[in-house]
Amino acid sequence: MSGYQDRLKKHSKNHPLEKNTIAVIPCYNEEATIGSIVLKSKRHVNEVLVVDDGSSDDTAKIAKEAGALVVSHKKNKGKSVGIKTGFKYALANGFDYVVTIDGDGQHNPAEIPNVLGNIMNNGYDISIGFRHGTSTEMPKWRRVGKRILDYTTGFGNGGFVTDSQCGFRAFNKKAIKGLTPRLNGGAFSVESEQLIKAHELGLNVVNTHISCKYKNLDTSTKNPTSHAFSVLRYVIWLVAERRPLLFIGVPGFILIILGLFFGILTLQYYNQTHVFLIPYSIMVSIFLIIGALGMFMGLMLNVMPNILKRVRLEDF
């Protein structure tokens, strides 16, 4: 038996979880908290993998000393790539369940059994940590931003509103196999992308209530405002890419209607006063041009997949 299998067998004897489980912790400069997260996570899973995303501090060293297996990227590639690295490792080594948890101390590893339990015992494919209520220290301004991203993501995942930005999640092997080759986003958009791609794959997703810690804790290596806008931009593009007629064509049509409306008002004003309103004319031109382009792009993007599909079938 291999050394890995020996360790796994020995660890599983006194382990509360009977299945083959791994915790994947993507990290970037988390030396202050990673040791504690690894030690606490080891109590609830068979293996802990820390994906060190090009850290310049002692994150990798401390994680190894705490008992984690560490895979290091030579340079910082973003959280999405770190998650994919962890998923690929889990698939290559035959793990049945994966739980992802942030390395900054925001999440409580003691809640891993709850997050995992919903997919191990209740037939779900993905369990999403849901930060809500009195057990969360999330500031109000963060809650507002989170809800905006939640509802935006909901447009792409069938209307299921969840904690779209929470990194504390659990996946079964079916979900990992389906998601891994489809995750292409960058940086911190991976959580929303997972939900949108999960809906496309028909995976069953459930919310699992968790607590979270924010006080006296630097929970992000990226400016929160920049983070929110980068995620929002990518999510809107993902949704628009899949529903171009609704999210590009319809706004284009609305702009054309507005252009015509203000154009009529401008002409009426000219007929009454013989004064031509240059600013209104410019605005009307912009509305009509952008609206026409939007409608054209929406229609083209809507029919293009069908055209490409027919071409492939004819070539085949």
Backbone hydrogen bonds, N-H to C=O, Kabsch-Sander energy under -0.5 kcal/mol:
donor,donor_aa,acceptor,acceptor_aa,energy
6,D,2,S,-2.3
7,R,3,G,-2.3
8,L,4,Y,-2.4
9,K,5,Q,-2.7
10,K,6,D,-2.4
11,H,7,R,-2.6
12,S,8,L,-2.0
13,K,9,K,-1.0
14,N,10,K,-0.6
15,H,12,S,-1.4
18,E,16,P,-0.5
21,T,19,K,-0.9
22,I,97,Y,-1.7
23,A,47,E,-2.6
24,V,22,I,-0.5
24,V,99,V,-2.8
25,I,23,A,-0.5
25,I,49,L,-2.9
27,C,51,V,-2.8
33,T,30,E,-1.2
34,I,30,E,-2.5
37,I,33,T,-1.9
38,V,34,I,-2.5
39,L,35,G,-2.3
40,K,36,S,-2.4
41,S,37,I,-2.1
42,K,38,V,-2.1
43,R,40,K,-0.7
44,H,41,S,-2.0
45,V,41,S,-0.8
46,N,21,T,-0.9
47,E,21,T,-0.9
49,L,23,A,-3.3
50,V,48,V,-0.5
50,V,69,L,-2.9
51,V,25,I,-2.0
51,V,49,L,-0.6
52,D,50,V,-0.9
52,D,71,V,-2.2
53,D,27,C,-3.2
53,D,51,V,-0.8
54,G,52,D,-1.6
54,G,73,H,-0.6
62,I,58,D,-2.6
63,A,59,T,-2.3
64,K,60,A,-2.1
65,E,61,K,-2.2
66,A,62,I,-1.7
67,G,64,K,-1.3
68,A,63,A,-2.4
69,L,48,V,-2.7
71,V,50,V,-2.5
73,H,52,D,-3.2
80,S,187,A,-1.3
82,G,78,G,-1.8
83,I,79,K,-2.6
84,K,80,S,-2.0
85,T,81,V,-2.3
86,G,82,G,-1.9
87,F,83,I,-2.5
88,K,84,K,-2.7
89,Y,85,T,-1.9
90,A,86,G,-2.3
91,L,87,F,-2.4
92,A,88,K,-2.4
93,N,89,Y,-1.6
94,G,91,L,-1.1
95,F,90,A,-2.4
96,D,20,N,-1.5
97,Y,20,N,-1.8
98,V,171,F,-2.6
99,V,22,I,-2.5
100,T,169,R,-2.6
101,I,24,V,-1.8
103,G,26,P,-0.8
111,E,108,N,-2.4
112,I,109,P,-1.9
115,V,111,E,-2.0
116,L,112,I,-3.0
117,G,113,P,-2.1
118,N,114,N,-1.0
119,I,116,L,-1.3
120,M,116,L,-2.2
121,N,117,G,-2.5
122,N,117,G,-0.6
124,Y,118,N,-1.3
125,D,204,N,-2.0
126,I,204,N,-2.2
127,S,170,A,-2.5
128,I,126,I,-0.5
128,I,206,V,-3.1
129,G,127,S,-0.5
129,G,168,F,-2.2
130,F,208,T,-2.9
131,R,129,G,-0.6
132,H,130,F,-0.8
132,H,210,I,-0.7
136,T,133,G,-1.2
137,E,212,C,-1.2
143,R,139,P,-1.9
144,V,140,K,-2.1
145,G,141,W,-1.7
146,K,142,R,-2.7
147,R,143,R,-2.4
148,I,144,V,-1.9
149,L,145,G,-2.0
150,D,146,K,-2.6
151,Y,147,R,-2.6
152,T,148,I,-2.0
153,T,149,L,-2.5
154,G,150,D,-1.9
155,F,151,Y,-0.9
155,F,152,T,-0.9
156,G,152,T,-0.5
156,G,153,T,-1.5
157,N,153,T,-1.0
159,G,154,G,-2.7
160,F,157,N,-0.7
161,V,159,G,-0.8
162,T,160,F,-0.5
164,S,162,T,-1.6
166,C,163,D,-1.5
169,R,100,T,-1.8
169,R,167,G,-1.0
170,A,127,S,-2.1
171,F,98,V,-3.0
172,N,125,D,-2.0
173,K,96,D,-1.1
176,I,172,N,-2.1
177,K,173,K,-2.7
178,G,174,K,-1.9
179,L,175,A,-2.7
180,T,176,I,-2.3
182,R,179,L,-1.7
183,L,179,L,-0.9
183,L,180,T,-0.8
184,N,182,R,-0.8
189,S,186,G,-2.1
190,V,187,A,-0.6
193,E,189,S,-2.3
194,Q,190,V,-2.4
195,L,191,E,-1.4
196,I,192,S,-2.2
197,K,193,E,-2.8
198,A,194,Q,-2.2
199,H,195,L,-1.8
200,E,196,I,-1.7
201,L,197,K,-1.8
202,G,198,A,-0.6
202,G,199,H,-0.9
203,L,198,A,-2.5
205,V,203,L,-0.6
206,V,126,I,-2.1
208,T,128,I,-3.2
210,I,130,F,-2.0
212,C,135,S,-1.4
213,K,106,Q,-2.2
217,L,214,Y,-1.6
219,T,217,L,-1.1
227,H,223,N,-3.0
228,A,224,P,-2.7
229,F,225,T,-2.3
230,S,226,S,-2.2
231,V,227,H,-2.4
232,L,228,A,-2.7
233,R,229,F,-2.5
234,Y,230,S,-1.9
235,V,231,V,-2.8
236,I,232,L,-2.6
237,W,233,R,-1.8
238,L,234,Y,-2.5
239,V,235,V,-2.7
240,A,236,I,-2.8
241,E,237,W,-2.5
242,R,238,L,-1.2
243,R,239,V,-1.9
247,F,243,R,-2.4
248,I,244,P,-2.1
249,G,244,P,-2.1
250,V,245,L,-1.7
252,G,248,I,-1.7
253,F,249,G,-2.2
254,I,250,V,-2.4
255,L,251,P,-2.3
256,I,252,G,-1.9
257,I,253,F,-2.2
258,L,254,I,-2.5
259,G,255,L,-2.6
260,L,256,I,-2.6
261,F,257,I,-2.4
262,F,258,L,-2.7
263,G,259,G,-2.0
264,I,260,L,-2.4
265,L,261,F,-2.0
266,T,262,F,-2.2
267,L,263,G,-2.1
268,Q,264,I,-2.6
269,Y,265,L,-2.4
270,Y,266,T,-2.0
271,N,267,L,-2.4
272,Q,268,Q,-1.6
273,T,269,Y,-2.3
274,H,270,Y,-2.7
276,F,274,H,-0.5
277,L,275,V,-0.6
278,I,276,F,-1.1
281,S,277,L,-2.1
282,I,278,I,-2.5
283,M,279,P,-2.3
284,V,280,Y,-2.7
285,S,281,S,-2.3
286,I,282,I,-2.4
287,F,283,M,-2.6
288,L,284,V,-2.4
289,I,285,S,-2.5
290,I,286,I,-2.7
291,G,287,F,-2.4
292,A,288,L,-2.3
293,L,289,I,-2.4
294,G,290,I,-2.6
295,M,291,G,-2.5
296,F,292,A,-2.4
297,M,293,L,-2.9
298,G,294,G,-2.7
299,L,295,M,-2.3
300,M,296,F,-2.5
301,L,297,M,-3.1
302,N,298,G,-1.5
303,V,299,L,-1.8
304,M,300,M,-2.1
307,I,303,V,-2.0
308,L,304,M,-2.8
309,K,305,P,-2.2
310,R,306,N,-2.2
311,V,307,I,-2.3
312,R,308,L,-2.3
313,L,309,K,-2.2
314,E,310,R,-2.5
315,D,311,V,-2.4
316,F,312,R,-2.3
